[in-house]
Amino acid sequence: MRLQGDGIYVGLLVKIFSYLLAVRLKSRREYSKLSLVQIMRKIRREKDLRELIEEHFHPGVPAI
């Protein structure tokens, strides 16, 4: 599906936030020797979206 209008900017913004998150994680000891691609793969493999949301947001919020 092609993004139109503001959707293009939202897609770009998501990619930028993902990059900034990976760069931030790289400063942690656990991720320090991994490349950005390896960090993203490790997160996908080891983390569940529901757990991540519950960890960083209020419990009881309906999951996506």
LOLUMZA-465354 format. One record per atom (N, C-alpha, C): residue number from 0; residue in three letters; atom name; x, y, z. Coordinates in steps of 0.1 Angstrom, whole numbers, plus 2048, in hexadecimal, padded with zeros to 3 digits. Example, Ala and Ser with C-alpha at 12.3 -4.5 7.8 and 13.67 -1.06 7.14 Angstrom:
REC    k    r   a   px   py   pz
REC    0  ALA   N  884  7C7  84E
REC    0  ALA  CA  87B  7D3  84E
REC    0  ALA   C  884  7DF  84E
REC    1  SER   N  880  7EA  847
REC    1  SER  CA  889  7F5  847
REC    1  SER   C  881  800  84F
# end
This chain:
REC    k    r   a   px   py   pz
REC    0  MET   N  808  7F4  800
REC    0  MET  CA  800  800  800
REC    0  MET   C  809  80C  800
REC    1  ARG   N  806  816  7F8
REC    1  ARG  CA  80E  822  7F7
REC    1  ARG   C  808  82C  801
REC    2  LEU   N  811  833  807
REC    2  LEU  CA  80C  83E  810
REC    2  LEU   C  80A  84B  808
REC    3  GLN   N  800  852  80C
REC    3  GLN  CA  7FD  85E  805
REC    3  GLN   C  7FB  869  80F
REC    4  GLY   N  7FE  875  80A
REC    4  GLY  CA  7FC  881  813
REC    4  GLY   C  805  881  81F
REC    5  ASP   N  800  882  82B
REC    5  ASP  CA  807  883  837
REC    5  ASP   C  80D  875  83B
REC    6  GLY   N  807  86A  835
REC    6  GLY  CA  80C  85D  838
REC    6  GLY   C  81A  85B  834
REC    7  ILE   N  81F  862  82A
REC    7  ILE  CA  82D  861  826
REC    7  ILE   C  836  866  832
REC    8  TYR   N  832  871  838
REC    8  TYR  CA  83A  877  843
REC    8  TYR   C  839  86E  84F
REC    9  VAL   N  82E  868  852
REC    9  VAL  CA  82D  85F  85D
REC    9  VAL   C  836  853  85C
REC   10  GLY   N  836  84D  850
REC   10  GLY  CA  83F  842  84D
REC   10  GLY   C  84D  845  84F
REC   11  LEU   N  851  851  84A
REC   11  LEU  CA  85F  856  84C
REC   11  LEU   C  862  858  85B
REC   12  LEU   N  858  85E  862
REC   12  LEU  CA  85A  860  870
REC   12  LEU   C  85C  853  878
REC   13  VAL   N  854  849  875
REC   13  VAL  CA  856  83C  87C
REC   13  VAL   C  864  837  879
REC   14  LYS   N  869  838  86D
REC   14  LYS  CA  877  833  86A
REC   14  LYS   C  881  83B  872
REC   15  ILE   N  87F  848  873
REC   15  ILE  CA  889  850  87B
REC   15  ILE   C  888  84D  889
REC   16  PHE   N  87C  84B  88F
REC   16  PHE  CA  87C  847  89D
REC   16  PHE   C  882  839  8A0
REC   17  SER   N  880  830  896
REC   17  SER  CA  886  823  898
REC   17  SER   C  895  824  898
REC   18  TYR   N  89B  82C  88F
REC   18  TYR  CA  8A9  82E  88E
REC   18  TYR   C  8AE  834  89B
REC   19  LEU   N  8A7  83E  8A0
REC   19  LEU  CA  8AC  845  8AD
REC   19  LEU   C  8AB  83B  8B9
REC   20  LEU   N  8A1  833  8B9
REC   20  LEU  CA  8A0  829  8C4
REC   20  LEU   C  8AC  81F  8C3
REC   21  ALA   N  8AF  81B  8B7
REC   21  ALA  CA  8BA  811  8B5
REC   21  ALA   C  8C7  818  8B9
REC   22  VAL   N  8C9  824  8B6
REC   22  VAL  CA  8D5  82C  8B9
REC   22  VAL   C  8D6  82D  8C9
REC   23  ARG   N  8CB  830  8CF
REC   23  ARG  CA  8CA  831  8DD
REC   23  ARG   C  8CD  824  8E4
REC   24  LEU   N  8C8  819  8DF
REC   24  LEU  CA  8CA  80C  8E5
REC   24  LEU   C  8D9  808  8E3
REC   25  LYS   N  8DF  80C  8D8
REC   25  LYS  CA  8ED  809  8D6
REC   25  LYS   C  8F7  80E  8E1
REC   26  SER   N  8F2  818  8E9
REC   26  SER  CA  8FA  81C  8F4
REC   26  SER   C  8FA  813  900
REC   27  ARG   N  8F0  80A  900
REC   27  ARG  CA  8EF  800  90B
REC   27  ARG   C  8F9  7F5  909
REC   28  ARG   N  8FD  7F0  914
REC   28  ARG  CA  908  7E5  914
REC   28  ARG   C  903  7D9  90C
REC   29  GLU   N  8F7  7D5  90D
REC   29  GLU  CA  8F2  7C9  907
REC   29  GLU   C  8F2  7CA  8F8
REC   30  TYR   N  8F0  7D6  8F2
REC   30  TYR  CA  8EF  7D8  8E4
REC   30  TYR   C  8FC  7DF  8DE
REC   31  SER   N  906  7E2  8E6
REC   31  SER  CA  911  7EB  8E2
REC   31  SER   C  919  7E5  8D6
REC   32  LYS   N  91A  7D8  8D5
REC   32  LYS  CA  922  7D2  8CA
REC   32  LYS   C  91A  7CE  8BE
REC   33  LEU   N  90D  7D1  8BE
REC   33  LEU  CA  905  7CD  8B3
REC   33  LEU   C  903  7D8  8A9
REC   34  SER   N  901  7D5  89C
REC   34  SER  CA  8FE  7DF  893
REC   34  SER   C  8EF  7E3  894
REC   35  LEU   N  8EB  7EE  88E
REC   35  LEU  CA  8DD  7F3  88F
REC   35  LEU   C  8D3  7E8  88A
REC   36  VAL   N  8D6  7E1  87F
REC   36  VAL  CA  8CE  7D7  87A
REC   36  VAL   C  8CD  7CB  884
REC   37  GLN   N  8D8  7C8  88A
REC   37  GLN  CA  8D8  7BD  893
REC   37  GLN   C  8D0  7C0  8A0
REC   38  ILE   N  8D0  7CD  8A4
REC   38  ILE  CA  8C8  7D1  8AF
REC   38  ILE   C  8B9  7D0  8AC
REC   39  MET   N  8B5  7D4  8A0
REC   39  MET  CA  8A7  7D3  89D
REC   39  MET   C  8A3  7C5  89C
REC   40  ARG   N  8AB  7BC  897
REC   40  ARG  CA  8A7  7AE  896
REC   40  ARG   C  8A6  7A8  8A4
REC   41  LYS   N  8B0  7AB  8AD
REC   41  LYS  CA  8B0  7A6  8BA
REC   41  LYS   C  8A3  7AA  8C2
REC   42  ILE   N  89F  7B7  8C0
REC   42  ILE  CA  893  7BC  8C6
REC   42  ILE   C  886  7B4  8C1
REC   43  ARG   N  886  7B2  8B4
REC   43  ARG  CA  87A  7AB  8AE
REC   43  ARG   C  87A  79D  8B4
REC   44  ARG   N  885  797  8B5
REC   44  ARG  CA  886  789  8BA
REC   44  ARG   C  882  787  8C8
REC   45  GLU   N  887  790  8D1
REC   45  GLU  CA  886  78F  8DF
REC   45  GLU   C  87B  796  8E6
REC   46  LYS   N  875  7A0  8E0
REC   46  LYS  CA  86B  7A9  8E6
REC   46  LYS   C  85E  7A7  8E0
REC   47  ASP   N  853  7A7  8E8
REC   47  ASP  CA  846  7A6  8E4
REC   47  ASP   C  840  7B4  8E5
REC   48  LEU   N  838  7B9  8DB
REC   48  LEU  CA  833  7C6  8DA
REC   48  LEU   C  82A  7C9  8E7
REC   49  ARG   N  822  7BF  8EB
REC   49  ARG  CA  819  7C1  8F6
REC   49  ARG   C  822  7C3  903
REC   50  GLU   N  82C  7BB  905
REC   50  GLU  CA  835  7BD  910
REC   50  GLU   C  83C  7CA  910
REC   51  LEU   N  840  7CF  905
REC   51  LEU  CA  847  7DC  903
REC   51  LEU   C  83D  7E7  907
REC   52  ILE   N  831  7E6  902
REC   52  ILE  CA  827  7F1  905
REC   52  ILE   C  824  7F1  914
REC   53  GLU   N  822  7E5  91A
REC   53  GLU  CA  81F  7E4  929
REC   53  GLU   C  82B  7E9  931
REC   54  GLU   N  837  7E7  92C
REC   54  GLU  CA  843  7EB  934
REC   54  GLU   C  844  7FA  934
REC   55  HIS   N  841  801  929
REC   55  HIS  CA  843  80F  928
REC   55  HIS   C  837  818  929
REC   56  PHE   N  82B  812  929
REC   56  PHE  CA  81F  819  92B
REC   56  PHE   C  817  814  936
REC   57  HIS   N  80C  81A  939
REC   57  HIS  CA  804  816  944
REC   57  HIS   C  7FD  808  942
REC   58  PRO   N  7FE  7FF  94C
REC   58  PRO  CA  7F7  7F2  94B
REC   58  PRO   C  7E8  7F4  94A
REC   59  GLY   N  7E2  7EB  943
REC   59  GLY  CA  7D3  7EC  942
REC   59  GLY   C  7CF  7F4  935
REC   60  VAL   N  7D8  7F9  92E
REC   60  VAL  CA  7D5  800  921
REC   60  VAL   C  7D3  7F5  917
REC   61  PRO   N  7C8  7F5  910
REC   61  PRO  CA  7C5  7EB  906
REC   61  PRO   C  7D1  7EA  8FC
REC   62  ALA   N  7D5  7DD  8F9
REC   62  ALA  CA  7E0  7DB  8F0
REC   62  ALA   C  7DB  7DD  8E2
REC   63  ILE   N  7E4  7E0  8D9
REC   63  ILE  CA  7E1  7E3  8CB
REC   63  ILE   C  7E0  7D6  8C4
# end
